[in-house]
Amino acid sequence: MNKVLTVAKYTLKENISNKIFNGVLFFGGIVLLATQMLNEIALYEGERVVRDTGLFLIEIFVMLVTVYISSTQVLKAQKEKSIYLVLTKSVSKEGYIAGSVLGMIYTVGVNVAAMGVLLMIVMGGGDLSYLTALLYVFYKLSIVVGIGVFFSVVSESFVTSIIFTISTYFMGHSLLDLKAIGEKMNGTIYSYIIDLLYLVLPKYHLLNYRDYLGGVQVDYVVTSIYVLSYLIVVTSLASIVFARKRL
């Protein structure tokens, strides 16, 4: 476990020092500050417009960074041969994957918290529903980390891994639409494919709390168990594939 945590800390430090990573977040911070202008432009409920727009931008900017770092992490380490420095220190392949996922989840948490605090400063404060929305943004992007690492393991190129990861993100938000389409195609091969997609894709609509902000009841236990279970499954699959992979 200590070795997994060591890999996680190394991953966190490496991501924080990434120029692309910092550039996107810096730009995101500037955009968040600029949302304050919406308070002046909006005729009604300016504060709500700033809050909703800010939460959307936080998710989008951190998602872009998360997709990039998670779907290229393992491939980059393999191409640069830096992975051998870790594996030669008695760290198993499974431990490396688990540590990488954990380190990137740390990174997501730091980013969401930092940008969330910045938005709170812009808004002049935040309530429980706002903090819950940030938590669920963190949950969604944590799942993106697991999926990104999985595709980084099974893919042979950065482009393929990034495309699959970001496609999964958007498809996960469209599951209800896919399910409706599947019901109309009942009995066909397409309906079985859609049912399979509905089963394996992350159900992001369950975590889209920022769209409601206080308008729905939140079951923290159920959603937390779902996110943790999904992460364990996808990380385990990535570990199994990576353990059998020749480096």
N, C-alpha and C positions, 0 to 999 in steps of 0.2 A: 504493500500500500504506500509506503514511504517513497518508493521509486516512481509510482504513478503520480504522486503529488509533486515530485521533483520534475518530472516531465511536464506536468501541468504548469508549474511556475516558469519553466524555461519557455514553454509555448506562449504564455502570457507576455513575458518580457520581449520575445521575438516579435509578436504581433504589435505591441505598443511602439516598437522602434521602426516598424514598417512605414516607409514614406507615403505609399499609396493609401494605406490605412489612415495615417494622420491627416493627409490631404483631404480625403473625403469627409472625415469628421470635422475638420476645421471649416470646410465649406458648409457642412450641415449646421454648425454652430452659428455661422453668419446668417444663414437662411432663417434659423429659429429666431434670432434677434430681429430679423426683418419682419417677422410675423406680427410684431407689435404694431406695425403700420395698419394691419387689418382692423385693429381696434378703432382706428380713426376713420377708416373707409366704410366699415359696416354700419348700416343705419340702425340695426337692432341687434342686441345681444353680442356686442363686439367681443367681450371676454370669452364667450362660448366659442365664437369663431376662431379666436386665437388659440384656445385650448385644443379644439378638435383638429385644426390645421397643424398645430405643433406636434400633437401625438402622431398624426399621420406621417409627418416628415421625419420624426424620430424613428418610426418603424422602417420607413423606406430607406433612409440613409444608413442606419445600422444594418438593415437587411443586406444592402449592397456590399457593405464591408464584410459581413458575415459570410455571404455566398463566396466572395473572393478568397478570404483566408481559409475557410473550411474546405472548399473544393479544390484548392491548390496546395494545401499544407503538405500532405504526404507525398504527392508527386514532386513538389519542389525539393523536399528533403531527399528524395531518391535521386533526382537529377543532379543535385549539388553534392551528393554523397555525405551530407551531414548526418543522415540517419544512422550511418555506421558508427559514428562517435557515441551515439546513445545506446545502440544495441550491443556494443562491445563492453558496456559498463553493467553487464548482467541484467539488463532490462529486456524482458521478453517482448515479442512482437505485439502480443495482446496488451501488455502493460503500456507499450508505446501508444497504441491506438486509444486506450482508455485515458491515458494522461493527456494526449493531444485534444481529445474531445472535452475533457474537464477544463483544460487550460483555455480553450476557445470559449467555453461557457462562462468562465471567469471574465474573459475579454468582453463578451456580450453584456454581462452584468455591469461591468465598469462603464461601458459606453452608454447603456440605457440610463444608468443612474446619473452620470455626468450631464447628459443632454436633458434628462428629466428635471434635474435641479436648475439647469439653465432656463428651461421653459417656465419653471415655477417662479424664478426671479422675474422673467418677462411678464408673467401673469400677476405677480404680486402675491403668490401663495397657491396652495392646492389642498383639496379635500381628500377623503377616503376613496371616493370613486376615481379620482385622478391617479392615486397611488395604485389602486387595483388595476387600472388600465395599463400603467407602466409594468406592473407585475406580469400581466398577460402578454404584453409585447415581448417581455423577456422570455416567457414560456415559449411563445411561437418561434422566436429566433434561436432558442436553445435546441429546438427540434431541427431547425435549419442546419445547425452545426452538425448534428448527428448524421443527417442525410448528406450533407456536403462531404464529410469525411468518408462516408460509405462510397460515394461516387468517385472520390479521389483515390480510393483503394482499387475499385473495379475498373476504372477508366485508364486509358493510356495517354491521354492528352488533357491539357488544361481546358481547352475549349469545350471538349465533350463533357467533362466533369461540371464545368460552370453551367452549361446549357441544361443538363439534366437536373442540377440542383435548383436553378431558378424556375425551371418548368414545373418541378414538383411543388415549389412555393405557390405558384399561381393556380395550379390544378387543385391544390389542397384547399384553396379558397372557393373553388367552384364545385365542390362535391355535391351540394344540394341540387345544382343544375344538372350535373352528371347523373345523379340518381333519378331525377325527373325524366331525363332522356331515356335512361335504361328501362324505366317502367313503360314507356311508350313503345319500346322495342322488345317487349317481353317475349321470351322464347327464341330469340335469335342469338347468333354467336356474339353480336355486339353487346347484347344485354349482359351476357356472362362476363365479357371483358370489362364492362363498366362496373359490374358488381365486384369484380376482383380489384379494380382501381379504388372503389369506395372502401374496400376492406383494408388495403395496404397503405393508401395515401394518408397523410396526417389530416386530421379533421380540424382545420384552422377556424372553421366557423364557430366551433365551440369556445374558441379563445379570443374571439373578436369583440372583447368587452368594450373597446374604445368606441365602437359604433353605437353603444347604448348608454354608457356612462351613467349608471345609477338606475336605469330603466328596467333592469332584470335582476333576479336573485342570483347570487354567485355561490356555487358550491365549491369552495376552495379545496376541500379534501378530494373530491372526485376528479376535478381537473388536474390537480397536482399529481395524483396517482396515474392519470392517463399520460401526462407529459413524461413522468419518470419511467413508466413502463415502455413507452414508445422509444425513449432514448436508450434504455437498456437493450431492447430488442435490436434496434438498428446498429448500435455500437457493437453488440455481440456478433451480428452478421458481418460487420466490417472487420472485426478481429479474426473471425474464422477464415475469411477470404485472405486477409493479410498474412495470417500464420502459414498458409499454404502457398504463398506467393514467393517466387524466387527473386531475390534482390541482386 
